[in-house]
Amino acid sequence: MKKFSHLLLPFLAFMLAISVAACSDDKKDEPDDPTLVEDYHFDLWVALDRHGGMARDVQTLVRSLNSLDSDQPEITFQGVGTEVNSILSLETILKGAYYYQVPVSGDRFAKYTITDNRVEVVKERRFQTNTYATRKYTHAWLDNNTLVIMAANGDCDKIIWTKLNADDMTIIAEGTLDITMPEKAEALTTSGILTYRASDNKLFYFYYAKSGGKRSKRVTPMITAVINPQTMAVESNTPCFLDCEMVGSAYGELLQTTTFIDGNDNLYVACFNEDADGKEHSHLLKIPAGSTSFDESYDGYTADGKLISVMYVGDNKVVAYAREDQLGTAIDDFSHYYTVIDVVTKANSPISYHGKRLAYSSGRFSSRMAYVNHKAYIGVDAEGQKPQIYIYDVTTGETSLGATMAAGYYFEQIRVVENIKK
């Protein structure tokens, strides 16, 4: 009996250890996981008649929905959507529960909510010295409350910046970057792309220079300005090894996301160049963690065509919206598709549903995909079909059918908005 007890105690201790470990693993998926959002809704932005983007004159509607699952009634905006054209631009910044932008008035910074399908002004701040045009700027968050806005000035010969307190929209500081016009160039790109990497506390501003006039052409490769976020001093200003430009640079990630930082603090930027025949081809370039220059041996995009938007979803995976150019390059062409890129293996795997690749979609300038709680929500405007949302489960790699939208509307953006705590 004593011998049995002697064996039983270690066995019980072993089983208890396994139980504790299992509970510990389970906690990874509990609400205290910082990657999870507990209380949120979706804002669905759509256009009437045709897709927006490129300053197209289209009517934009927004509707808030608690779910985009397939058990929802067919989504319509008649009588329940908000027409935002008179106040908001489609090109906007979203963080948490609030939208931030230079509104259509073009004379101020503003903070908004869309509540009960109504646009409500939270705070406004008129420009001080630096002025910005609606839709034409880029941004980065230094922390949850410090927002940096950046763009070329009106003459496009300097880059101006403004730091804002996102709580009350007061202007913390503003100025001009110490960047000179490159040789043989007459103008700087309108917005460029700005992003912040917390691991080394640096701002990265991607831009290029071009010739003057309405038919201006790029005359430099993409240039990376590395900036001290506290002093806004330019620490380095280096042309890219590849003769390319950033994707979506005119809109500064207000419509789509073109940069991301992976779990190992590597910074990526989607860009493109043209071959001798004028055909565009995208690249996914990487600035390794701790470095301020590109890894010249790395290109994470191996497919033909052009990247439109990239969204990091963890575990070295990126959900991307891309264009297959042989099917058309116009905004309304059915040539766009969703794919998952592994930034380590560089594998490019188009998203499928029930073993069949999703139909090609029309529409280009948008963030028609959103990510929350390990799921990516993607909108497809397929030829001859009603607009359809699909839900890609990042953990399992499986795709399910989401909500269907009524005919006559076109996906512009799917946004995950945190509910305001009361």
C-alpha positions as CSV (number, residue, x, y, z in Angstrom):
1,M,0.0,0.0,0.0
2,K,2.8,2.4,0.9
3,K,4.5,1.5,-2.5
4,F,1.3,2.4,-4.4
5,S,1.0,5.7,-2.5
6,H,4.6,6.5,-3.3
7,L,3.8,6.1,-7.1
8,L,0.5,7.8,-7.0
9,L,1.7,11.2,-5.6
10,P,4.2,11.8,-8.5
11,F,1.5,10.8,-11.0
12,L,-1.0,13.3,-9.5
13,A,1.7,16.0,-9.5
14,F,2.4,15.3,-13.2
15,M,-1.3,15.5,-14.1
16,L,-1.7,18.8,-12.2
17,A,1.2,20.2,-14.1
18,I,-0.4,19.2,-17.4
19,S,-3.7,20.8,-16.4
20,V,-2.0,24.1,-15.4
21,A,-0.2,24.2,-18.7
22,A,-3.4,23.5,-20.6
23,C,-5.1,26.3,-18.8
24,S,-2.2,28.6,-19.6
25,D,-2.5,27.8,-23.3
26,D,-6.2,28.3,-23.2
27,K,-5.7,31.8,-21.9
28,K,-4.1,32.8,-25.2
29,D,-7.6,33.0,-26.7
30,E,-9.3,34.7,-23.7
31,P,-10.4,38.3,-23.9
32,D,-7.3,39.6,-22.1
33,D,-5.3,38.7,-25.2
34,P,-4.2,42.2,-26.4
35,T,-4.8,41.2,-30.1
36,L,-8.5,40.7,-29.4
37,V,-11.3,43.3,-29.4
38,E,-14.2,42.6,-27.1
39,D,-16.7,45.4,-27.9
40,Y,-16.9,46.5,-31.6
41,H,-19.0,46.9,-34.6
42,F,-18.4,47.2,-38.4
43,D,-18.8,50.3,-40.5
44,L,-19.6,49.4,-44.1
45,W,-18.7,52.1,-46.5
46,V,-20.2,51.8,-50.0
47,A,-20.6,53.8,-53.2
48,L,-23.6,54.1,-55.5
49,D,-23.5,53.6,-59.2
50,R,-19.8,52.8,-59.4
51,H,-16.7,52.5,-57.3
52,G,-15.0,55.6,-55.8
53,G,-11.4,56.5,-55.7
54,M,-9.2,58.8,-57.8
55,A,-11.5,61.7,-56.8
56,R,-14.4,60.2,-58.6
57,D,-17.7,62.0,-58.0
58,V,-19.7,59.2,-56.4
59,Q,-22.2,59.2,-53.5
60,T,-20.7,57.5,-50.4
61,L,-22.9,55.8,-47.8
62,V,-22.0,54.3,-44.4
63,R,-23.9,51.9,-42.3
64,S,-23.0,50.4,-38.9
65,L,-23.6,46.7,-38.4
66,N,-22.9,44.5,-35.4
67,S,-22.2,41.5,-37.5
68,L,-21.2,40.6,-41.0
69,D,-22.0,36.9,-40.6
70,S,-24.1,35.0,-43.2
71,D,-27.2,34.9,-40.9
72,Q,-27.7,38.7,-41.4
73,P,-30.5,39.9,-43.7
74,E,-29.4,41.1,-47.0
75,I,-27.6,44.5,-46.4
76,T,-29.3,47.5,-47.8
77,F,-28.7,51.2,-47.1
78,Q,-32.1,52.6,-48.0
79,G,-33.4,54.5,-45.0
80,V,-30.7,53.2,-42.7
81,G,-27.4,54.4,-44.3
82,T,-25.7,57.7,-43.8
83,E,-24.7,59.9,-46.7
84,V,-21.3,61.4,-45.8
85,N,-20.1,63.3,-48.9
86,S,-21.1,66.7,-47.5
87,I,-18.9,66.3,-44.4
88,L,-16.5,63.4,-44.7
89,S,-14.1,62.2,-47.3
90,L,-13.8,58.5,-48.0
91,E,-10.1,58.9,-47.2
92,T,-10.0,58.8,-43.4
93,I,-8.0,57.7,-40.4
94,L,-9.6,55.3,-37.9
95,K,-8.3,54.4,-34.5
96,G,-10.5,52.7,-31.8
97,A,-13.9,54.3,-31.8
98,Y,-13.0,57.5,-33.7
99,Y,-12.4,58.7,-37.2
100,Y,-9.9,61.5,-37.9
101,Q,-9.4,63.5,-41.1
102,V,-9.1,66.8,-42.9
103,P,-12.8,67.0,-43.9
104,V,-14.2,68.3,-47.1
105,S,-14.1,71.9,-45.8
106,G,-10.3,71.6,-46.1
107,D,-9.6,74.1,-43.3
108,R,-9.2,72.0,-40.1
109,F,-8.4,68.7,-38.4
110,A,-11.5,67.0,-37.1
111,K,-12.5,64.0,-35.0
112,Y,-15.8,62.2,-35.6
113,T,-18.0,59.3,-34.6
114,I,-20.7,57.6,-36.7
115,T,-23.4,56.9,-34.2
116,D,-26.8,55.5,-34.9
117,N,-25.9,56.1,-38.6
118,R,-25.2,59.8,-38.0
119,V,-21.9,61.6,-38.4
120,E,-21.2,63.5,-35.1
121,V,-18.4,66.0,-34.6
122,V,-16.4,65.2,-31.4
123,K,-13.6,67.9,-31.7
124,E,-12.3,70.2,-34.4
125,R,-9.1,72.2,-34.7
126,R,-8.5,74.8,-37.4
127,F,-5.1,74.8,-39.1
128,Q,-2.5,76.9,-37.5
129,T,0.5,77.5,-39.8
130,N,0.7,74.3,-41.9
131,T,-2.3,73.7,-44.1
132,Y,-3.5,70.4,-45.7
133,A,-5.8,69.4,-48.5
134,T,-8.6,66.9,-48.1
135,R,-7.5,63.4,-49.0
136,K,-3.8,64.4,-49.6
137,Y,-1.8,63.6,-46.6
138,T,-0.3,60.7,-44.7
139,H,-0.2,59.8,-41.0
140,A,1.3,57.7,-38.2
141,W,0.5,57.1,-34.5
142,L,3.4,57.6,-32.1
143,D,1.2,56.2,-29.3
144,N,-2.6,55.9,-28.6
145,N,-3.0,59.7,-28.3
146,T,-0.3,61.3,-30.5
147,L,-1.1,61.6,-34.2
148,V,1.4,62.9,-36.8
149,I,0.1,64.3,-40.1
150,M,2.5,64.8,-43.0
151,A,2.3,66.0,-46.7
152,A,3.9,68.1,-49.3
153,N,3.0,71.8,-49.0
154,G,1.0,73.6,-51.6
155,D,4.0,74.1,-54.0
156,C,5.1,70.5,-53.4
157,D,8.7,71.7,-52.7
158,K,8.7,71.0,-49.0
159,I,7.3,68.3,-46.6
160,I,5.3,69.8,-43.7
161,W,4.2,68.0,-40.5
162,T,1.8,68.5,-37.6
163,K,1.6,66.6,-34.3
164,L,-1.9,66.4,-32.8
165,N,-3.3,65.4,-29.4
166,A,-6.0,63.0,-30.5
167,D,-8.0,63.5,-27.3
168,D,-8.8,67.2,-27.7
169,M,-7.2,67.7,-31.2
170,T,-4.9,70.4,-30.0
171,I,-1.8,71.0,-32.1
172,I,1.3,69.9,-30.1
173,A,3.8,71.1,-32.7
174,E,4.3,71.6,-36.4
175,G,7.1,72.3,-38.8
176,T,8.9,71.3,-42.0
177,L,11.2,68.4,-42.6
178,D,14.8,69.1,-43.4
179,I,14.6,67.6,-46.9
180,T,15.9,69.3,-50.0
181,M,14.6,68.8,-53.6
182,P,16.6,66.2,-55.4
183,E,18.5,67.1,-58.6
184,K,16.5,67.2,-61.8
185,A,13.3,67.2,-59.8
186,E,10.7,70.0,-59.5
187,A,8.1,68.6,-57.1
188,L,7.7,66.1,-54.2
189,T,5.0,63.5,-54.2
190,T,1.8,64.8,-52.7
191,S,1.4,62.6,-49.6
192,G,4.0,59.9,-49.4
193,I,3.7,57.1,-46.8
194,L,4.5,57.6,-43.1
195,T,4.8,54.8,-40.5
196,Y,6.2,54.4,-37.0
197,R,8.2,51.5,-35.6
198,A,8.1,51.5,-31.9
199,S,10.9,48.9,-31.4
200,D,13.5,51.4,-32.4
201,N,11.4,54.6,-31.9
202,K,11.7,55.8,-35.5
203,L,9.4,57.3,-38.1
204,F,9.9,56.1,-41.7
205,Y,8.7,58.5,-44.4
206,F,8.6,57.0,-47.9
207,Y,8.4,59.5,-50.8
208,Y,9.8,60.3,-54.3
209,A,10.4,63.4,-56.4
210,K,9.0,64.1,-59.9
211,S,9.1,66.5,-62.8
212,G,6.8,69.6,-62.8
213,G,3.5,70.2,-64.5
214,K,0.2,68.3,-64.8
215,R,1.9,65.4,-66.6
216,S,4.7,65.1,-64.1
217,K,6.7,61.9,-64.0
218,R,8.7,60.3,-61.2
219,V,12.4,61.1,-61.6
220,T,13.8,59.4,-58.4
221,P,13.3,56.0,-56.9
222,M,11.4,55.8,-53.6
223,I,13.3,57.6,-50.9
224,T,13.3,56.7,-47.2
225,A,13.6,59.5,-44.7
226,V,14.2,58.2,-41.2
227,I,13.0,60.7,-38.6
228,N,13.4,61.2,-34.8
229,P,9.7,61.3,-33.7
230,Q,10.6,63.6,-30.7
231,T,12.6,66.3,-32.5
232,M,11.3,65.5,-36.1
233,A,14.9,65.7,-37.2
234,V,15.8,63.7,-40.4
235,E,18.5,61.2,-39.4
236,S,19.0,59.7,-42.9
237,N,17.5,60.2,-46.3
238,T,18.3,57.3,-48.7
239,P,17.1,56.4,-52.2
240,C,15.9,52.8,-52.6
241,F,18.1,50.3,-54.3
242,L,15.2,49.5,-56.6
243,D,13.8,52.0,-59.0
244,C,10.2,51.9,-57.7
245,E,7.5,54.0,-56.0
246,M,5.1,53.2,-53.1
247,V,1.6,51.8,-53.8
248,G,-1.2,54.2,-53.1
249,S,1.1,57.0,-52.2
250,A,-1.2,59.8,-53.3
251,Y,-3.6,58.9,-50.5
252,G,-1.1,58.2,-47.7
253,E,-2.8,55.0,-46.4
254,L,-6.1,56.8,-46.0
255,L,-7.8,54.4,-48.4
256,Q,-5.7,51.3,-48.2
257,T,-2.8,49.9,-46.1
258,T,0.5,49.5,-47.9
259,T,2.9,49.1,-45.0
260,F,3.0,46.8,-42.0
261,I,5.3,45.5,-39.2
262,D,5.5,41.8,-38.5
263,G,5.8,40.1,-35.2
264,N,9.6,40.3,-35.4
265,D,9.6,44.1,-36.0
266,N,10.5,43.8,-39.7
267,L,9.0,46.7,-41.6
268,Y,7.5,46.1,-45.1
269,V,6.3,48.4,-47.8
270,A,4.4,47.6,-51.0
271,C,5.8,49.3,-54.0
272,F,5.8,48.9,-57.8
273,N,7.8,49.8,-61.0
274,E,7.3,49.5,-64.7
275,D,9.1,47.3,-67.2
276,A,10.3,48.4,-70.6
277,D,6.8,47.8,-72.0
278,G,5.1,50.0,-69.3
279,K,3.7,47.0,-67.5
280,E,3.4,47.5,-63.7
281,H,4.9,45.0,-61.3
282,S,4.7,45.1,-57.5
283,H,7.3,44.3,-54.9
284,L,7.1,43.8,-51.2
285,L,10.3,45.2,-49.7
286,K,11.6,44.8,-46.1
287,I,13.6,46.9,-43.7
288,P,14.8,44.4,-41.1
289,A,14.3,45.0,-37.4
290,G,16.9,47.3,-36.0
291,S,17.9,48.5,-39.5
292,T,16.9,51.7,-41.4
293,S,17.7,50.4,-44.9
294,F,16.2,47.7,-47.1
295,D,17.3,44.2,-47.4
296,E,18.4,44.1,-51.0
297,S,18.1,40.3,-51.2
298,Y,14.4,40.2,-50.2
299,D,11.2,40.6,-52.2
300,G,8.2,39.1,-50.7
301,Y,5.9,39.4,-53.7
302,T,6.5,36.8,-56.4
303,A,3.3,37.0,-58.4
304,D,2.7,39.2,-61.5
305,G,0.5,42.3,-61.3
306,K,0.1,45.0,-58.7
307,L,-0.5,44.9,-55.0
308,I,-3.3,47.2,-53.9
309,S,-3.5,46.7,-50.2
310,V,-1.7,44.6,-47.6
311,M,-3.0,43.7,-44.1
312,Y,-0.8,41.8,-41.6
313,V,-2.8,39.1,-39.7
314,G,0.0,37.5,-37.6
315,D,2.1,34.4,-37.8
316,N,4.1,35.9,-40.8
317,K,0.9,36.0,-42.9
318,V,-0.5,38.9,-44.9
319,V,-3.9,39.1,-46.5
320,A,-3.4,41.1,-49.7
321,Y,-5.7,42.6,-52.3
322,A,-4.0,42.4,-55.7
323,R,-4.6,42.9,-59.4
324,E,-4.0,40.5,-62.3
325,D,-3.2,43.0,-65.0
326,Q,-3.9,40.7,-68.0
327,L,-7.6,40.9,-66.9
328,G,-7.6,44.7,-66.9
329,T,-6.1,47.6,-65.0
330,A,-9.1,50.0,-64.8
331,I,-10.8,50.6,-61.4
332,D,-14.0,48.8,-62.5
333,D,-12.4,45.8,-64.2
334,F,-13.0,42.4,-62.7
335,S,-9.3,41.7,-62.3
336,H,-8.7,42.1,-58.5
337,Y,-8.4,39.2,-56.1
338,Y,-7.5,38.3,-52.5
339,T,-4.5,36.3,-51.6
340,V,-2.5,35.2,-48.5
341,I,1.3,36.0,-48.6
342,D,3.7,34.2,-46.3
343,V,6.5,36.8,-45.7
344,V,9.0,34.0,-44.8
345,T,8.4,31.5,-47.6
346,K,7.0,34.1,-50.0
347,A,4.2,31.7,-50.9
348,N,1.2,33.5,-52.5
349,S,-2.0,31.6,-52.0
350,P,-5.3,33.0,-53.5
351,I,-8.1,32.7,-51.0
352,S,-10.7,30.0,-51.9
353,Y,-14.1,29.0,-50.7
354,H,-15.3,25.4,-50.9
355,G,-12.1,24.5,-52.8
356,K,-12.8,27.1,-55.5
357,R,-10.8,30.4,-55.8
358,L,-12.9,33.5,-55.0
359,A,-14.3,35.3,-58.1
360,Y,-12.3,38.3,-59.3
361,S,-13.6,41.6,-58.0
362,S,-13.8,45.1,-59.4
363,G,-12.8,48.2,-57.4
364,R,-9.3,49.4,-56.5
365,F,-8.8,52.2,-54.1
366,S,-10.1,50.9,-50.8
367,S,-9.6,48.9,-47.6
368,R,-12.4,46.5,-48.5
369,M,-10.9,44.1,-46.0
370,A,-10.8,44.3,-42.2
371,Y,-9.2,42.1,-39.5
372,V,-10.5,41.4,-36.0
373,N,-10.1,38.5,-33.6
374,H,-8.2,36.3,-36.0
375,K,-10.7,36.7,-38.8
376,A,-10.4,38.7,-42.0
377,Y,-13.5,40.1,-43.6
378,I,-13.2,40.7,-47.3
379,G,-15.7,42.2,-49.8
380,V,-16.0,40.9,-53.4
381,D,-17.8,42.8,-56.1
382,A,-17.9,39.9,-58.7
383,E,-19.3,40.2,-62.2
384,G,-23.0,39.4,-62.4
385,Q,-23.4,38.8,-58.6
386,K,-24.5,40.7,-55.6
387,P,-21.7,42.1,-53.5
388,Q,-20.6,39.4,-51.1
389,I,-18.6,39.3,-47.8
390,Y,-16.3,36.3,-47.1
391,I,-14.7,35.5,-43.8
392,Y,-11.2,34.1,-43.8
393,D,-10.3,32.4,-40.5
394,V,-6.6,33.1,-40.1
395,T,-6.1,30.3,-37.5
396,T,-7.6,27.5,-39.6
397,G,-7.1,28.8,-43.1
398,E,-10.7,28.2,-43.9
399,T,-13.1,30.6,-45.6
400,S,-16.8,30.9,-44.9
401,L,-19.6,32.8,-46.4
402,G,-20.5,36.1,-44.8
403,A,-23.3,38.6,-45.4
404,T,-24.6,39.6,-48.8
405,M,-25.3,43.1,-49.9
406,A,-28.1,44.2,-52.1
407,A,-27.4,45.0,-55.8
408,G,-26.6,48.6,-56.7
409,Y,-24.0,49.2,-54.0
410,Y,-20.2,48.8,-54.3
411,F,-17.8,48.0,-51.6
412,E,-15.5,50.8,-50.6
413,Q,-14.3,50.1,-47.1
414,I,-15.0,47.6,-44.3
415,R,-14.0,49.1,-41.0
416,V,-13.8,47.6,-37.5
417,V,-14.8,50.3,-35.0
418,E,-14.6,49.9,-31.2
419,N,-17.8,50.8,-29.4
420,I,-17.5,53.9,-27.1
421,K,-17.4,52.9,-23.5
422,K,-20.2,54.5,-21.5
